[in-house]
Amino acid sequence: MAKLFESLHIRDLEIRNRIFIPAMCQYSCENQDGIVNEWHLVHLGARAAGGAGMIIAEATGVVPEGRITPWCPGIWNFEQVAAWAKVVEFIHSQGAKAAIQLAHAGRKGSTYREWSGKGSVPLEKGGWQTVSATAEAFEGYEAPRELSASEVVDLVHDWAQAAKHAVLAGFDAIEIHAAHGYLLHQFLSPITNKRTDEFGGSLENRARFLLEIIKAIRAEVGDRLPIFVRFSATDYREDGWDLEQTTTVAKWCADLGVDLFDISSGGLITGVKIPSGPGYQVPLAEHIAKEMSQPVGAVGQITTGAQAEEILQSGEVEVVLIGRASLRDASWALRAAHELNVDLDYWPNQYFRAKYPTASK
């Protein structure tokens, strides 16, 4: 059996293979109410039917102003919970597990989706005043308001409530989004965090917001539910967040009960050179995995089953996250099984002609 198709156990959860679909924004809550709809059901459900082990639902706002765009989903009310529950139910019916990425966009919120405009959405058109660790704007966006220490504490509670709602919706795991220049990353990086209170300065203080969220979520969901954290491992700038800081904070997160780390990079600032290419972020994940006993996931231009298998066979990372390649092929996992000569028992019955191409019927 290829390692790609070996099951993975995290706490009480058994995941049928090592193929995760990462959170990928769809900007498709058309009523701008944060309620997911048929698009999300079909988008995520197709990848569950397509054989992936874990489906991570897109960045979901823990509060209304935590969304990236007005078209992004939320999970701060029960109508949103009910809509998510239908999506989760179908994912489960296909044998996959479902996680949700809880997020707050911070100063990168209140923006247009790519096909609706550019920059920040004005208040009169449904936008909002953004907040951050800083009052400095992300290039091209309106300036945020710097959060007070008491507001940060309130947001910890909001994250815990969102986790409670995720459990009600039936999600099997929770991913905390601390990457890609969004709010938690804004607190972690010394580029955007120049605060002088208990949430700024030292690495311990810059990580405090994330660590308090982890503690609050773990207290809310108990010992059964796995918690993941997505990090950007580097800002690609010498005075920024880097691989060593990521590794240190990941160890602190693990001590508080985080079960898996999903390693990406960049997103905090513009104007930096990012070395792109096949598997370009895998070495970052491998570096962190060498220091951790918890599983680590690699992402970044992983496109074929053979490439994914080679990454796992290196012995460092335990999971691959298939993003853009899964947008091109919702059944990426089934294709990989075919290419690696792995006989799966969870091909959808309706797709038997793909599994047995010479079938006459």
C-alpha positions in Angstrom: 0.0 0.0 0.0 1.3 3.4 -0.9 1.7 5.6 2.2 -0.5 8.2 0.5 -3.4 5.8 1.1 -2.6 4.6 4.5 -5.1 5.7 7.2 -4.1 8.4 9.7 -5.3 8.4 13.3 -5.5 11.7 15.2 -7.0 11.4 18.7 -10.3 9.4 18.2 -10.5 10.3 14.5 -9.6 7.9 11.7 -8.9 9.5 8.3 -9.0 7.1 5.4 -5.9 8.5 3.7 -3.2 11.2 3.9 -4.8 13.4 1.2 -6.3 16.6 2.7 -8.1 19.3 0.7 -6.9 22.6 2.1 -9.2 25.5 2.9 -9.8 27.4 -0.4 -11.9 30.5 -0.4 -14.9 30.4 -2.8 -16.4 33.9 -2.1 -19.8 32.5 -2.9 -22.2 33.4 -0.1 -24.2 35.5 -2.6 -26.5 37.1 0.0 -23.5 38.3 1.9 -24.9 36.8 5.1 -22.2 34.3 5.7 -24.5 31.3 5.0 -23.1 28.6 2.7 -25.2 27.3 -0.1 -25.4 24.7 -2.9 -22.1 25.9 -4.3 -20.3 24.9 -1.1 -22.1 21.6 -1.0 -21.1 20.7 -4.5 -17.6 22.1 -4.3 -16.6 20.3 -1.0 -18.8 17.3 -1.6 -17.3 16.5 -5.0 -13.8 16.3 -3.4 -15.2 14.0 -0.7 -16.7 11.8 -3.4 -13.4 12.1 -5.2 -11.6 10.1 -2.5 -9.8 12.7 -0.3 -9.4 11.8 3.3 -10.0 15.1 5.0 -11.9 18.1 3.5 -11.0 21.4 5.2 -13.8 24.0 4.6 -12.7 27.4 3.6 -11.7 30.3 5.9 -14.8 31.0 7.9 -15.3 34.2 9.9 -15.6 33.8 13.7 -17.3 37.3 13.6 -18.8 39.3 10.7 -15.8 41.6 10.4 -13.5 38.6 10.4 -14.4 37.7 6.9 -12.1 38.4 4.0 -14.9 39.6 1.8 -18.7 40.1 2.3 -19.1 36.9 0.2 -17.2 34.7 2.7 -18.9 32.3 5.1 -19.3 32.7 8.8 -20.2 30.5 11.8 -21.3 33.1 14.4 -25.0 32.2 14.3 -27.2 29.1 14.2 -28.5 29.7 10.6 -25.0 29.4 9.4 -24.5 26.3 11.6 -27.5 24.6 10.0 -26.3 25.4 6.5 -22.8 24.0 7.3 -24.4 20.9 8.8 -25.9 19.9 5.4 -22.4 20.2 3.8 -20.8 18.1 6.5 -23.5 15.4 6.3 -22.8 14.9 2.6 -19.0 14.8 3.2 -19.5 12.1 5.8 -21.8 10.2 3.5 -18.9 9.8 1.1 -16.5 8.5 3.7 -14.4 11.6 4.2 -13.9 13.7 7.3 -14.6 17.4 7.6 -12.7 20.2 9.2 -13.4 23.9 9.3 -10.8 26.6 9.1 -11.8 29.3 11.7 -10.4 32.6 10.7 -10.3 36.4 11.1 -8.9 38.4 8.2 -7.9 41.4 10.3 -6.5 44.2 8.1 -7.0 42.0 5.0 -10.8 41.9 5.5 -13.6 43.8 3.9 -12.2 43.4 0.4 -13.8 42.7 -3.0 -13.7 39.2 -4.5 -11.5 39.1 -7.6 -14.4 39.2 -10.0 -16.4 42.0 -8.3 -13.8 44.7 -7.8 -10.5 45.7 -6.3 -9.3 46.8 -3.0 -11.5 47.5 0.1 -15.3 47.5 -0.1 -16.6 50.9 1.1 -18.8 51.0 4.2 -21.8 52.2 2.1 -21.5 49.1 -0.1 -21.4 46.5 2.7 -17.8 46.8 3.8 -16.6 47.5 7.4 -13.8 49.0 9.4 -11.1 46.4 9.7 -9.0 45.7 12.8 -5.5 44.5 13.4 -2.5 44.3 15.7 -1.5 47.5 14.0 -3.0 50.6 12.4 -0.9 50.3 9.3 -2.7 49.2 6.1 -2.0 46.3 3.9 -0.9 47.7 0.6 -3.9 48.7 -1.6 -6.4 48.4 1.3 -8.0 50.8 3.8 -6.1 51.2 7.1 -7.3 49.1 10.0 -8.0 50.2 13.5 -5.6 48.8 16.1 -7.3 46.4 18.5 -7.2 47.2 22.2 -6.0 44.4 24.6 -9.6 43.9 25.9 -10.9 43.5 22.3 -8.2 40.8 21.8 -9.5 39.0 24.8 -13.1 39.3 23.5 -12.0 37.7 20.2 -10.6 34.7 22.1 -14.1 34.1 23.3 -15.5 34.5 19.8 -13.1 31.8 18.5 -14.2 29.5 21.3 -17.9 30.1 20.4 -17.2 29.5 16.7 -15.6 26.2 17.7 -18.7 25.3 19.7 -20.8 26.0 16.6 -18.5 23.9 14.5 -19.1 20.9 16.8 -22.8 21.5 16.5 -22.5 21.5 12.7 -20.8 18.1 12.9 -17.2 19.0 11.9 -14.6 16.4 12.9 -11.7 18.8 13.4 -11.0 22.5 13.7 -8.2 24.4 12.0 -7.0 27.7 13.3 -5.9 30.0 10.5 -2.6 31.7 11.6 -1.2 32.1 8.1 -1.3 34.2 4.9 -1.2 37.6 6.6 -4.6 37.4 8.4 -5.2 38.5 11.9 -3.3 35.9 13.9 -0.3 36.2 11.5 -0.5 40.0 11.9 0.0 39.4 15.7 2.8 36.8 15.2 5.0 38.8 12.9 7.3 41.6 14.1 6.6 43.4 10.9 3.0 44.1 11.8 3.1 43.8 15.5 4.9 46.7 17.2 2.6 46.7 20.2 3.9 47.5 23.7 1.2 45.6 25.7 1.0 41.9 26.6 0.3 41.0 23.0 3.4 42.6 21.5 7.2 42.7 21.8 8.7 39.3 22.7 7.9 36.1 20.8 5.9 34.9 23.8 3.8 38.0 23.7 3.2 38.0 20.0 2.1 34.4 20.2 -0.1 35.0 23.2 -3.3 35.7 21.2 -2.9 32.4 19.3 -2.1 30.4 22.4 -5.1 31.8 24.3 -7.3 30.8 21.4 -6.0 27.3 21.4 -6.6 27.0 25.2 -10.1 28.4 24.8 -11.0 26.0 22.0 -9.5 23.0 23.7 -11.6 23.8 26.8 -14.7 24.2 24.7 -14.4 21.0 22.6 -12.8 18.7 25.1 -10.2 16.1 24.4 -11.8 14.2 21.6 -11.8 16.8 18.7 -8.5 17.3 16.8 -7.2 20.9 16.5 -5.0 21.9 13.6 -3.0 25.2 13.1 -2.1 26.6 9.7 1.1 28.7 9.7 2.9 30.7 7.2 6.5 29.6 8.0 8.1 32.7 6.7 7.4 36.3 5.6 10.3 36.1 3.2 11.9 39.2 4.8 14.8 39.2 7.3 13.0 41.3 9.9 9.8 39.2 9.8 8.3 36.0 10.9 10.5 33.1 10.0 11.0 29.3 10.2 12.7 29.2 13.6 9.9 31.3 15.2 7.3 29.1 13.5 9.0 26.0 14.9 9.2 27.4 18.4 5.5 28.5 18.5 4.4 25.2 17.0 6.0 23.5 20.0 4.1 25.7 22.4 0.9 25.0 20.5 1.6 21.3 20.7 2.0 21.6 24.5 -1.5 23.0 24.6 -3.1 20.1 22.6 -2.7 21.0 18.9 -2.6 17.8 16.9 -1.5 18.7 13.4 0.3 21.6 11.7 -0.4 22.7 8.1 2.6 24.6 6.7 2.3 27.3 4.1 4.2 30.6 3.7 3.9 34.3 2.9 0.9 36.6 2.6 1.7 39.2 5.2 3.2 41.8 2.9 3.7 42.5 -0.7 7.0 43.2 -2.6 8.9 40.1 -1.4 10.4 37.4 -3.7 8.7 34.0 -3.1 10.6 31.1 -4.6 7.9 29.2 -6.5 8.0 25.8 -8.1 6.9 22.2 -7.7 6.7 21.4 -3.9 8.4 24.7 -3.1 7.0 24.8 0.4 7.6 21.2 1.3 11.1 21.9 2.8 9.5 24.3 5.3 7.1 21.6 6.4 9.9 19.0 6.6 12.0 21.3 8.8 9.2 21.7 11.3 8.3 18.0 11.2 11.8 17.1 12.3 11.2 19.0 15.5 7.7 17.8 16.2 6.0 14.5 17.3 2.7 15.7 15.9 1.9 15.2 12.2 2.8 18.0 9.8 1.2 18.6 6.4 2.9 19.9 3.3 1.4 22.1 0.6 2.5 24.0 -2.5 2.3 22.8 -6.1 1.9 19.2 -5.3 0.3 17.9 -8.5 0.7 14.2 -9.0 0.2 11.1 -7.0 3.9 10.1 -7.6 5.1 13.4 -6.3 2.9 13.2 -3.2 4.0 9.7 -2.5 7.6 10.7 -2.8 7.1 13.5 -0.2 5.5 11.1 2.3 8.1 8.5 1.7 10.8 11.0 2.8 9.6 10.2 6.3 9.2 13.7 7.6 5.7 14.9 6.8 2.6 12.8 7.3 0.0 14.6 5.1 -0.1 16.3 1.7 -2.6 19.1 1.0 -3.8 19.2 -2.6 -5.2 22.6 -3.4 -5.1 23.9 -7.0 -4.6 20.5 -8.4 -7.9 19.4 -6.8 -9.6 22.4 -8.3 -8.6 21.1 -11.7 -9.6 17.6 -10.8 -12.1 17.0 -8.0 -11.3 13.3 -8.1 -7.5 13.8 -7.7 -7.3 11.2 -5.0 -9.0 8.5 -7.1 -6.7 9.4 -10.0 -3.7 9.1 -7.8 -4.8 5.7 -6.6 -5.2 4.6 -10.2 -1.7 5.9 -11.1 -0.1 4.2 -8.0 -2.0 0.9 -8.6 -3.8 1.1 -5.3 -7.1 -0.7 -5.2 -9.5 1.4 -3.0 -12.8 0.2 -1.6 -14.3 3.7 -1.5 -14.7 4.4 -5.2 -18.2 5.7 -5.6 -20.4 3.0 -7.1 -21.5 5.5 -9.7 -17.9 5.9 -11.0 -17.3 2.2 -11.6 -16.5 2.8 -15.3 -13.5 4.9 -14.2 -12.2 2.2 -11.9 -12.9 -0.5 -14.4 -12.5 1.2 -17.8 -13.1 -2.0 -19.8 -16.5 -2.6 -18.2 -19.1 -3.2 -20.9 -22.0 -1.6 -19.1 
